[in-house]
Amino acid sequence: MDMQEAATRADAMLDATMGAVVPEIQWTHDETTTGSCTVTRYRAVMTIISEQRRGSFLGVIERFWKKSGYKITSVNQDRENPAVFAKSSDGFGIVLAIGDKGQVFLKVTTPCVRESEVAEPTIKSNGPDYSGDEIPYPNVRSDFWSAGSSAVPPSPKAGEPR
């Protein structure tokens, strides 16, 4: 596997993770970084995830990762900046972290692979595109994810990912 193939695999992991969140959230790409033999793809969630919903959001992602065969390697239960760390069976690391002002970030780091050029992701953000610009704090409201009280997210429709 070369760096481009690994980046494509990382994008697929991020796409699947974002697709598991119901109701849908808006996200944007962050910059891709490369090491001597690794690639890291980043996404920032632009939907405001209220403090009351963060536990539910983390739970949705953690359950999806477990169902996808990822091994949860660590959980940071910090009240302000919780995070979940996992690894796929083929050595890709995936992280969900809550940052400053509740900004949610996801990243996938590839295992060491053959060096090659790496193109930008081919899938478009489902929210504003901040390519080349600084990503602002979350600015998209959701009736569910931005709400101020705890509740159970709606169940997906038959055939949709959980």
TIVO-2410 file (N, C-alpha, C; in nm, 3 decimals):
# residues 162
REC num residu      c1      c2      c3 atome chaine
REC   1      M   0.086  -0.118   0.000     N      A
REC   1      M   0.000   0.000   0.000    CA      A
REC   1      M   0.090   0.123   0.000     C      A
REC   2      D   0.056   0.222  -0.086     N      A
REC   2      D   0.133   0.346  -0.084    CA      A
REC   2      D   0.054   0.453  -0.007     C      A
REC   3      M   0.113   0.572   0.004     N      A
REC   3      M   0.052   0.678   0.084    CA      A
REC   3      M  -0.084   0.722   0.028     C      A
REC   4      Q  -0.100   0.725  -0.104     N      A
REC   4      Q  -0.228   0.763  -0.162    CA      A
REC   4      Q  -0.335   0.658  -0.131     C      A
REC   5      E  -0.301   0.532  -0.145     N      A
REC   5      E  -0.397   0.426  -0.112    CA      A
REC   5      E  -0.434   0.431   0.036     C      A
REC   6      A  -0.336   0.459   0.120     N      A
REC   6      A  -0.363   0.470   0.264    CA      A
REC   6      A  -0.452   0.591   0.293     C      A
REC   7      A  -0.427   0.703   0.224     N      A
REC   7      A  -0.511   0.822   0.243    CA      A
REC   7      A  -0.654   0.793   0.200     C      A
REC   8      T  -0.672   0.719   0.092     N      A
REC   8      T  -0.805   0.681   0.046    CA      A
REC   8      T  -0.875   0.595   0.150     C      A
REC   9      R  -0.801   0.502   0.209     N      A
REC   9      R  -0.858   0.417   0.316    CA      A
REC   9      R  -0.896   0.504   0.436     C      A
REC  10      A  -0.810   0.600   0.473     N      A
REC  10      A  -0.840   0.690   0.585    CA      A
REC  10      A  -0.967   0.770   0.557     C      A
REC  11      D  -0.981   0.819   0.433     N      A
REC  11      D  -1.102   0.893   0.396    CA      A
REC  11      D  -1.227   0.805   0.411     C      A
REC  12      A  -1.216   0.679   0.370     N      A
REC  12      A  -1.331   0.588   0.382    CA      A
REC  12      A  -1.368   0.566   0.528     C      A
REC  13      M  -1.269   0.557   0.615     N      A
REC  13      M  -1.297   0.542   0.759    CA      A
REC  13      M  -1.369   0.665   0.812     C      A
REC  14      L  -1.324   0.783   0.773     N      A
REC  14      L  -1.388   0.907   0.817    CA      A
REC  14      L  -1.528   0.920   0.759     C      A
REC  15      D  -1.544   0.885   0.631     N      A
REC  15      D  -1.677   0.890   0.568    CA      A
REC  15      D  -1.775   0.800   0.642     C      A
REC  16      A  -1.733   0.678   0.672     N      A
REC  16      A  -1.821   0.583   0.741    CA      A
REC  16      A  -1.856   0.634   0.880     C      A
REC  17      T  -1.758   0.690   0.950     N      A
REC  17      T  -1.783   0.743   1.084    CA      A
REC  17      T  -1.883   0.856   1.079     C      A
REC  18      M  -1.864   0.950   0.987     N      A
REC  18      M  -1.957   1.063   0.976    CA      A
REC  18      M  -2.097   1.013   0.937     C      A
REC  19      G  -2.103   0.911   0.853     N      A
REC  19      G  -2.230   0.856   0.810    CA      A
REC  19      G  -2.306   0.785   0.921     C      A
REC  20      A  -2.236   0.747   1.027     N      A
REC  20      A  -2.301   0.677   1.138    CA      A
REC  20      A  -2.375   0.771   1.232     C      A
REC  21      V  -2.353   0.900   1.218     N      A
REC  21      V  -2.413   0.998   1.309    CA      A
REC  21      V  -2.551   1.038   1.256     C      A
REC  22      V  -2.652   1.015   1.341     N      A
REC  22      V  -2.790   1.049   1.309    CA      A
REC  22      V  -2.844   1.129   1.427     C      A
REC  23      P  -2.903   1.247   1.403     N      A
REC  23      P  -2.914   1.315   1.275    CA      A
REC  23      P  -2.778   1.361   1.223     C      A
REC  24      E  -2.775   1.383   1.092     N      A
REC  24      E  -2.651   1.419   1.023    CA      A
REC  24      E  -2.589   1.546   1.081     C      A
REC  25      I  -2.457   1.550   1.078     N      A
REC  25      I  -2.382   1.668   1.120    CA      A
REC  25      I  -2.310   1.725   0.999     C      A
REC  26      Q  -2.276   1.854   1.005     N      A
REC  26      Q  -2.196   1.914   0.899    CA      A
REC  26      Q  -2.049   1.912   0.940     C      A
REC  27      W  -1.963   1.890   0.843     N      A
REC  27      W  -1.820   1.882   0.869    CA      A
REC  27      W  -1.744   1.942   0.753     C      A
REC  28      T  -1.616   1.969   0.777     N      A
REC  28      T  -1.527   2.020   0.674    CA      A
REC  28      T  -1.392   1.950   0.685     C      A
REC  29      H  -1.321   1.945   0.575     N      A
REC  29      H  -1.187   1.889   0.577    CA      A
REC  29      H  -1.093   1.986   0.646     C      A
REC  30      D  -0.995   1.931   0.716     N      A
REC  30      D  -0.883   2.010   0.765    CA      A
REC  30      D  -0.764   1.964   0.682     C      A
REC  31      E  -0.650   2.025   0.698     N      A
REC  31      E  -0.536   1.991   0.614    CA      A
REC  31      E  -0.489   1.848   0.633     C      A
REC  32      T  -0.434   1.791   0.527     N      A
REC  32      T  -0.371   1.660   0.531    CA      A
REC  32      T  -0.226   1.680   0.569     C      A
REC  33      T  -0.175   1.593   0.656     N      A
REC  33      T  -0.032   1.599   0.688    CA      A
REC  33      T   0.032   1.466   0.651     C      A
REC  34      T   0.159   1.472   0.614     N      A
REC  34      T   0.233   1.350   0.581    CA      A
REC  34      T   0.363   1.347   0.661     C      A
REC  35      G   0.402   1.225   0.697     N      A
REC  35      G   0.530   1.202   0.760    CA      A
REC  35      G   0.619   1.132   0.659     C      A
REC  36      S   0.725   1.069   0.706     N      A
REC  36      S   0.815   1.001   0.614    CA      A
REC  36      S   0.747   0.879   0.550     C      A
REC  37      C   0.649   0.820   0.621     N      A
REC  37      C   0.580   0.703   0.565    CA      A
REC  37      C   0.435   0.695   0.611     C      A
REC  38      T   0.380   0.804   0.665     N      A
REC  38      T   0.242   0.804   0.713    CA      A
REC  38      T   0.166   0.923   0.657     C      A
REC  39      V   0.033   0.912   0.660     N      A
REC  39      V  -0.057   1.019   0.619    CA      A
REC  39      V  -0.158   1.037   0.731     C      A
REC  40      T  -0.194   1.162   0.760     N      A
REC  40      T  -0.301   1.189   0.856    CA      A
REC  40      T  -0.404   1.277   0.789     C      A
REC  41      R  -0.528   1.230   0.790     N      A
REC  41      R  -0.642   1.306   0.737    CA      A
REC  41      R  -0.722   1.357   0.857     C      A
REC  42      Y  -0.770   1.480   0.846     N      A
REC  42      Y  -0.843   1.544   0.954    CA      A
REC  42      Y  -0.978   1.595   0.905     C      A
REC  43      R  -1.076   1.594   0.994     N      A
REC  43      R  -1.205   1.660   0.969    CA      A
REC  43      R  -1.246   1.735   1.094     C      A
REC  44      A  -1.312   1.847   1.071     N      A
REC  44      A  -1.366   1.927   1.181    CA      A
REC  44      A  -1.517   1.929   1.167     C      A
REC  45      V  -1.586   1.906   1.277     N      A
REC  45      V  -1.733   1.908   1.278    CA      A
REC  45      V  -1.777   2.053   1.295     C      A
REC  46      M  -1.859   2.101   1.204     N      A
REC  46      M  -1.906   2.239   1.207    CA      A
REC  46      M  -2.041   2.252   1.279     C      A
REC  47      T  -2.107   2.140   1.303     N      A
REC  47      T  -2.230   2.141   1.382    CA      A
REC  47      T  -2.195   2.163   1.528     C      A
REC  48      I  -2.269   2.248   1.593     N      A
REC  48      I  -2.249   2.272   1.736    CA      A
REC  48      I  -2.300   2.149   1.811     C      A
REC  49      I  -2.210   2.085   1.886     N      A
REC  49      I  -2.248   1.972   1.971    CA      A
REC  49      I  -2.253   2.027   2.112     C      A
REC  50      S  -2.374   2.045   2.166     N      A
REC  50      S  -2.387   2.106   2.298    CA      A
REC  50      S  -2.320   2.019   2.404     C      A
REC  51      E  -2.284   2.082   2.513     N      A
REC  51      E  -2.222   2.009   2.623    CA      A
REC  51      E  -2.311   1.894   2.669     C      A
REC  52      Q  -2.443   1.915   2.667     N      A
REC  52      Q  -2.538   1.811   2.708    CA      A
REC  52      Q  -2.542   1.694   2.611     C      A
REC  53      R  -2.502   1.715   2.486     N      A
REC  53      R  -2.507   1.610   2.384    CA      A
REC  53      R  -2.373   1.541   2.359     C      A
REC  54      R  -2.266   1.593   2.416     N      A
REC  54      R  -2.132   1.539   2.386    CA      A
REC  54      R  -2.119   1.392   2.424     C      A
REC  55      G  -2.172   1.353   2.537     N      A
REC  55      G  -2.165   1.212   2.578    CA      A
REC  55      G  -2.237   1.123   2.479     C      A
REC  56      S  -2.355   1.166   2.433     N      A
REC  56      S  -2.429   1.088   2.333    CA      A
REC  56      S  -2.350   1.080   2.203     C      A
REC  57      F  -2.291   1.192   2.161     N      A
REC  57      F  -2.214   1.196   2.038    CA      A
REC  57      F  -2.095   1.100   2.046     C      A
REC  58      L  -2.019   1.108   2.154     N      A
REC  58      L  -1.906   1.018   2.173    CA      A
REC  58      L  -1.951   0.872   2.173     C      A
REC  59      G  -2.065   0.845   2.238     N      A
REC  59      G  -2.118   0.709   2.244    CA      A
REC  59      G  -2.155   0.655   2.107     C      A
REC  60      V  -2.218   0.739   2.023     N      A
REC  60      V  -2.254   0.697   1.888    CA      A
REC  60      V  -2.128   0.655   1.812     C      A
REC  61      I  -2.025   0.736   1.820     N      A
REC  61      I  -1.900   0.709   1.747    CA      A
REC  61      I  -1.832   0.584   1.803     C      A
REC  62      E  -1.821   0.574   1.934     N      A
REC  62      E  -1.754   0.459   1.995    CA      A
REC  62      E  -1.826   0.328   1.960     C      A
REC  63      R  -1.959   0.327   1.967     N      A
REC  63      R  -2.034   0.206   1.931    CA      A
REC  63      R  -2.015   0.171   1.784     C      A
REC  64      F  -2.014   0.271   1.696     N      A
REC  64      F  -1.992   0.245   1.554    CA      A
REC  64      F  -1.853   0.186   1.531     C      A
REC  65      W  -1.753   0.242   1.596     N      A
REC  65      W  -1.617   0.191   1.578    CA      A
REC  65      W  -1.606   0.046   1.625     C      A
REC  66      K  -1.665   0.015   1.739     N      A
REC  66      K  -1.662  -0.123   1.788    CA      A
REC  66      K  -1.732  -0.217   1.690     C      A
REC  67      K  -1.849  -0.174   1.639     N      A
REC  67      K  -1.924  -0.254   1.543    CA      A
REC  67      K  -1.844  -0.274   1.414     C      A
REC  68      S  -1.759  -0.177   1.382     N      A
REC  68      S  -1.677  -0.182   1.260    CA      A
REC  68      S  -1.549  -0.264   1.280     C      A
REC  69      G  -1.532  -0.318   1.401     N      A
REC  69      G  -1.415  -0.401   1.428    CA      A
REC  69      G  -1.294  -0.326   1.478     C      A
REC  70      Y  -1.308  -0.198   1.507     N      A
REC  70      Y  -1.196  -0.122   1.560    CA      A
REC  70      Y  -1.181  -0.155   1.709     C      A
REC  71      K  -1.058  -0.154   1.755     N      A
REC  71      K  -1.031  -0.177   1.897    CA      A
REC  71      K  -1.016  -0.040   1.964     C      A
REC  72      I  -1.096  -0.017   2.067     N      A
REC  72      I  -1.084   0.108   2.143    CA      A
REC  72      I  -0.956   0.094   2.226     C      A
REC  73      T  -0.862   0.185   2.203     N      A
REC  73      T  -0.732   0.176   2.271    CA      A
REC  73      T  -0.724   0.267   2.392     C      A
REC  74      S  -0.805   0.373   2.394     N      A
REC  74      S  -0.803   0.465   2.507    CA      A
REC  74      S  -0.927   0.555   2.502     C      A
REC  75      V  -0.971   0.597   2.620     N      A
REC  75      V  -1.080   0.692   2.631    CA      A
REC  75      V  -1.037   0.798   2.732     C      A
REC  76      N  -1.040   0.923   2.689     N      A
REC  76      N  -1.012   1.034   2.780    CA      A
REC  76      N  -1.148   1.087   2.825     C      A
REC  77      Q  -1.178   1.073   2.954     N      A
REC  77      Q  -1.309   1.112   3.004    CA      A
REC  77      Q  -1.311   1.252   3.063     C      A
REC  78      D  -1.213   1.334   3.025     N      A
REC  78      D  -1.207   1.472   3.071    CA      A
REC  78      D  -1.338   1.543   3.039     C      A
REC  79      R  -1.391   1.616   3.134     N      A
REC  79      R  -1.521   1.683   3.116    CA      A
REC  79      R  -1.516   1.786   3.003     C      A
REC  80      E  -1.411   1.863   2.994     N      A
REC  80      E  -1.400   1.968   2.893    CA      A
REC  80      E  -1.356   1.915   2.757     C      A
REC  81      N  -1.259   1.823   2.756     N      A
REC  81      N  -1.200   1.777   2.630    CA      A
REC  81      N  -1.192   1.625   2.624     C      A
REC  82      P  -1.308   1.559   2.619     N      A
REC  82      P  -1.306   1.412   2.609    CA      A
REC  82      P  -1.256   1.367   2.472     C      A
REC  83      A  -1.212   1.243   2.466     N      A
REC  83      A  -1.162   1.188   2.340    CA      A
REC  83      A  -1.174   1.037   2.342     C      A
REC  84      V  -1.184   0.977   2.223     N      A
REC  84      V  -1.185   0.832   2.207    CA      A
REC  84      V  -1.080   0.798   2.102     C      A
REC  85      F  -0.995   0.700   2.132     N      A
REC  85      F  -0.888   0.656   2.043    CA      A
REC  85      F  -0.912   0.511   2.006     C      A
REC  86      A  -0.897   0.477   1.879     N      A
REC  86      A  -0.920   0.340   1.834    CA      A
REC  86      A  -0.819   0.304   1.726     C      A
REC  87      K  -0.814   0.175   1.696     N      A
REC  87      K  -0.724   0.125   1.592    CA      A
REC  87      K  -0.797   0.019   1.512     C      A
REC  88      S  -0.780   0.025   1.380     N      A
REC  88      S  -0.839  -0.075   1.292    CA      A
REC  88      S  -0.750  -0.198   1.290     C      A
REC  89      S  -0.802  -0.309   1.242     N      A
REC  89      S  -0.724  -0.433   1.238    CA      A
REC  89      S  -0.605  -0.422   1.144     C      A
REC  90      D  -0.609  -0.327   1.048     N      A
REC  90      D  -0.496  -0.310   0.957    CA      A
REC  90      D  -0.404  -0.194   0.999     C      A
REC  91      G  -0.414  -0.150   1.125     N      A
REC  91      G  -0.317  -0.058   1.182    CA      A
REC  91      G  -0.343   0.090   1.166     C      A
REC  92      F  -0.462   0.128   1.120     N      A
REC  92      F  -0.496   0.270   1.109    CA      A
REC  92      F  -0.547   0.319   1.245     C      A
REC  93      G  -0.494   0.431   1.292     N      A
REC  93      G  -0.541   0.490   1.417    CA      A
REC  93      G  -0.648   0.594   1.386     C      A
REC  94      I  -0.755   0.593   1.464     N      A
REC  94      I  -0.863   0.690   1.445    CA      A
REC  94      I  -0.896   0.753   1.580     C      A
REC  95      V  -0.916   0.884   1.580     N      A
REC  95      V  -0.938   0.959   1.703    CA      A
REC  95      V  -1.055   1.054   1.685     C      A
REC  96      L  -1.137   1.063   1.789     N      A
REC  96      L  -1.240   1.167   1.800    CA      A
REC  96      L  -1.204   1.246   1.924     C      A
REC  97      A  -1.188   1.377   1.909     N      A
REC  97      A  -1.152   1.462   2.023    CA      A
REC  97      A  -1.238   1.586   2.025     C      A
REC  98      I  -1.278   1.627   2.145     N      A
REC  98      I  -1.352   1.751   2.164    CA      A
REC  98      I  -1.249   1.855   2.207     C      A
REC  99      G  -1.240   1.962   2.130     N      A
REC  99      G  -1.142   2.066   2.158    CA      A
REC  99      G  -1.204   2.190   2.219     C      A
REC 100      D  -1.136   2.302   2.199     N      A
REC 100      D  -1.177   2.431   2.253    CA      A
REC 100      D  -1.318   2.466   2.207     C      A
REC 101      K  -1.399   2.515   2.299     N      A
REC 101      K  -1.537   2.558   2.273    CA      A
REC 101      K  -1.622   2.448   2.212     C      A
REC 102      G  -1.589   2.321   2.243     N      A
REC 102      G  -1.670   2.209   2.196    CA      A
REC 102      G  -1.645   2.168   2.053     C      A
REC 103      Q  -1.543   2.224   1.989     N      A
REC 103      Q  -1.511   2.186   1.850    CA      A
REC 103      Q  -1.475   2.039   1.846     C      A
REC 104      V  -1.539   1.962   1.758     N      A
REC 104      V  -1.513   1.820   1.745    CA      A
REC 104      V  -1.421   1.797   1.626     C      A
REC 105      F  -1.316   1.721   1.650     N      A
REC 105      F  -1.220   1.687   1.545    CA      A
REC 105      F  -1.209   1.536   1.534     C      A
REC 106      L  -1.193   1.488   1.413     N      A
REC 106      L  -1.163   1.348   1.388    CA      A
REC 106      L  -1.036   1.342   1.305     C      A
REC 107      K  -0.956   1.241   1.331     N      A
REC 107      K  -0.837   1.222   1.249    CA      A
REC 107      K  -0.808   1.075   1.236     C      A
REC 108      V  -0.751   1.040   1.121     N      A
REC 108      V  -0.704   0.904   1.097    CA      A
REC 108      V  -0.558   0.914   1.056     C      A
REC 109      T  -0.475   0.836   1.124     N      A
REC 109      T  -0.333   0.828   1.090    CA      A
REC 109      T  -0.306   0.688   1.038     C      A
REC 110      T  -0.240   0.680   0.924     N      A
REC 110      T  -0.214   0.552   0.858    CA      A
REC 110      T  -0.094   0.484   0.923     C      A
REC 111      P  -0.083   0.354   0.904     N      A
REC 111      P   0.042   0.288   0.942    CA      A
REC 111      P   0.150   0.330   0.841     C      A
REC 112      C   0.272   0.290   0.864     N      A
REC 112      C   0.381   0.320   0.772    CA      A
REC 112      C   0.358   0.246   0.640     C      A
REC 113      V   0.361   0.321   0.530     N      A
REC 113      V   0.337   0.266   0.397    CA      A
REC 113      V   0.443   0.319   0.300     C      A
REC 114      R   0.441   0.270   0.176     N      A
REC 114      R   0.536   0.318   0.074    CA      A
REC 114      R   0.513   0.465   0.044     C      A
REC 115      E   0.619   0.539   0.031     N      A
REC 115      E   0.610   0.682   0.000    CA      A
REC 115      E   0.550   0.703  -0.139     C      A
REC 116      S   0.464   0.803  -0.150     N      A
REC 116      S   0.407   0.843  -0.278    CA      A
REC 116      S   0.346   0.982  -0.261     C      A
REC 117      E   0.305   1.040  -0.372     N      A
REC 117      E   0.230   1.165  -0.367    CA      A
REC 117      E   0.094   1.138  -0.303     C      A
REC 118      V   0.037   1.241  -0.240     N      A
REC 118      V  -0.094   1.227  -0.178    CA      A
REC 118      V  -0.183   1.341  -0.226     C      A
REC 119      A  -0.292   1.307  -0.292     N      A
REC 119      A  -0.388   1.407  -0.341    CA      A
REC 119      A  -0.482   1.448  -0.228     C      A
REC 120      E  -0.545   1.560  -0.248     N      A
REC 120      E  -0.647   1.604  -0.153    CA      A
REC 120      E  -0.765   1.507  -0.158     C      A
REC 121      P  -0.846   1.500  -0.052     N      A
REC 121      P  -0.962   1.411  -0.052    CA      A
REC 121      P  -1.054   1.443  -0.171     C      A
REC 122      T  -1.117   1.338  -0.224     N      A
REC 122      T  -1.206   1.358  -0.338    CA      A
REC 122      T  -1.349   1.389  -0.295     C      A
REC 123      I  -1.390   1.342  -0.177     N      A
REC 123      I  -1.525   1.372  -0.129    CA      A
REC 123      I  -1.528   1.518  -0.081     C      A
REC 124      K  -1.636   1.585  -0.112     N      A
REC 124      K  -1.654   1.725  -0.071    CA      A
REC 124      K  -1.711   1.730   0.070     C      A
REC 125      S  -1.673   1.834   0.143     N      A
REC 125      S  -1.733   1.859   0.275    CA      A
REC 125      S  -1.883   1.875   0.257     C      A
REC 126      N  -1.959   1.836   0.359     N      A
REC 126      N  -2.104   1.854   0.348    CA      A
REC 126      N  -2.147   1.986   0.412     C      A
REC 127      G  -2.051   2.068   0.446     N      A
REC 127      G  -2.076   2.202   0.499    CA      A
REC 127      G  -1.986   2.299   0.425     C      A
REC 128      P  -1.967   2.418   0.479     N      A
REC 128      P  -1.879   2.514   0.414    CA      A
REC 128      P  -1.738   2.457   0.397     C      A
REC 129      D  -1.675   2.494   0.287     N      A
REC 129      D  -1.538   2.449   0.259    CA      A
REC 129      D  -1.442   2.559   0.303     C      A
REC 130      Y  -1.356   2.528   0.397     N      A
REC 130      Y  -1.260   2.626   0.449    CA      A
REC 130      Y  -1.119   2.598   0.399     C      A
REC 131      S  -1.106   2.531   0.286     N      A
REC 131      S  -0.974   2.496   0.232    CA      A
REC 131      S  -0.884   2.620   0.228     C      A
REC 132      G  -0.767   2.606   0.289     N      A
REC 132      G  -0.670   2.715   0.290    CA      A
REC 132      G  -0.699   2.824   0.390     C      A
REC 133      D  -0.813   2.819   0.456     N      A
REC 133      D  -0.849   2.919   0.556    CA      A
REC 133      D  -0.851   2.855   0.694     C      A
REC 134      E  -0.847   2.940   0.796     N      A
REC 134      E  -0.859   2.889   0.932    CA      A
REC 134      E  -1.004   2.844   0.954     C      A
REC 135      I  -1.020   2.728   1.013     N      A
REC 135      I  -1.154   2.675   1.038    CA      A
REC 135      I  -1.209   2.745   1.162     C      A
REC 136      P  -1.329   2.804   1.151     N      A
REC 136      P  -1.387   2.872   1.267    CA      A
REC 136      P  -1.442   2.771   1.368     C      A
REC 137      Y  -1.483   2.822   1.482     N      A
REC 137      Y  -1.552   2.737   1.579    CA      A
REC 137      Y  -1.681   2.689   1.516     C      A
REC 138      P  -1.741   2.582   1.569     N      A
REC 138      P  -1.867   2.531   1.513    CA      A
REC 138      P  -1.969   2.644   1.499     C      A
REC 139      N  -2.039   2.645   1.385     N      A
REC 139      N  -2.132   2.755   1.359    CA      A
REC 139      N  -2.263   2.709   1.293     C      A
REC 140      V  -2.288   2.577   1.296     N      A
REC 140      V  -2.410   2.523   1.236    CA      A
REC 140      V  -2.495   2.463   1.348     C      A
REC 141      R  -2.619   2.510   1.357     N      A
REC 141      R  -2.709   2.460   1.462    CA      A
REC 141      R  -2.786   2.338   1.415     C      A
REC 142      S  -2.807   2.246   1.508     N      A
REC 142      S  -2.887   2.126   1.484    CA      A
REC 142      S  -2.993   2.121   1.592     C      A
REC 143      D  -3.117   2.091   1.551     N      A
REC 143      D  -3.224   2.081   1.651    CA      A
REC 143      D  -3.188   1.979   1.757     C      A
REC 144      F  -3.119   1.871   1.718     N      A
REC 144      F  -3.083   1.768   1.815    CA      A
REC 144      F  -2.946   1.794   1.878     C      A
REC 145      W  -2.840   1.796   1.798     N      A
REC 145      W  -2.704   1.800   1.852    CA      A
REC 145      W  -2.671   1.930   1.924     C      A
REC 146      S  -2.739   2.038   1.891     N      A
REC 146      S  -2.709   2.166   1.955    CA      A
REC 146      S  -2.803   2.195   2.072     C      A
REC 147      A  -2.900   2.107   2.096     N      A
REC 147      A  -3.000   2.130   2.200    CA      A
REC 147      A  -2.936   2.131   2.338     C      A
REC 148      G  -3.003   2.199   2.430     N      A
REC 148      G  -2.948   2.218   2.564    CA      A
REC 148      G  -2.987   2.116   2.667     C      A
REC 149      S  -3.053   2.007   2.630     N      A
REC 149      S  -3.089   1.907   2.730    CA      A
REC 149      S  -3.055   1.768   2.677     C      A
REC 150      S  -3.034   1.676   2.766     N      A
REC 150      S  -3.001   1.539   2.728    CA      A
REC 150      S  -3.122   1.469   2.669     C      A
REC 151      A  -3.097   1.385   2.572     N      A
REC 151      A  -3.203   1.305   2.511    CA      A
REC 151      A  -3.138   1.196   2.428     C      A
REC 152      V  -3.217   1.099   2.389     N      A
REC 152      V  -3.167   0.990   2.307    CA      A
REC 152      V  -3.180   1.031   2.161     C      A
REC 153      P  -3.072   1.012   2.078     N      A
REC 153      P  -3.086   1.049   1.938    CA      A
REC 153      P  -3.191   0.962   1.869     C      A
REC 154      P  -3.254   1.014   1.766     N      A
REC 154      P  -3.354   0.934   1.695    CA      A
REC 154      P  -3.290   0.811   1.633     C      A
REC 155      S  -3.366   0.705   1.622     N      A
REC 155      S  -3.316   0.583   1.557    CA      A
REC 155      S  -3.310   0.605   1.408     C      A
REC 156      P  -3.208   0.546   1.343     N      A
REC 156      P  -3.204   0.559   1.196    CA      A
REC 156      P  -3.318   0.481   1.132     C      A
REC 157      K  -3.350   0.518   1.010     N      A
REC 157      K  -3.452   0.445   0.935    CA      A
REC 157      K  -3.397   0.310   0.897     C      A
REC 158      A  -3.484   0.218   0.869     N      A
REC 158      A  -3.443   0.083   0.829    CA      A
REC 158      A  -3.343   0.091   0.714     C      A
REC 159      G  -3.235   0.018   0.726     N      A
REC 159      G  -3.134   0.013   0.622    CA      A
REC 159      G  -3.024   0.118   0.635     C      A
REC 160      E  -3.044   0.220   0.720     N      A
REC 160      E  -2.941   0.322   0.740    CA      A
REC 160      E  -2.843   0.274   0.845     C      A
REC 161      P  -2.715   0.324   0.838     N      A
REC 161      P  -2.617   0.283   0.941    CA      A
REC 161      P  -2.657   0.336   1.077     C      A
REC 162      R  -2.622   0.263   1.179     N      A
REC 162      R  -2.646   0.307   1.316    CA      A
REC 162      R  -2.530   0.384   1.368     C      A
***
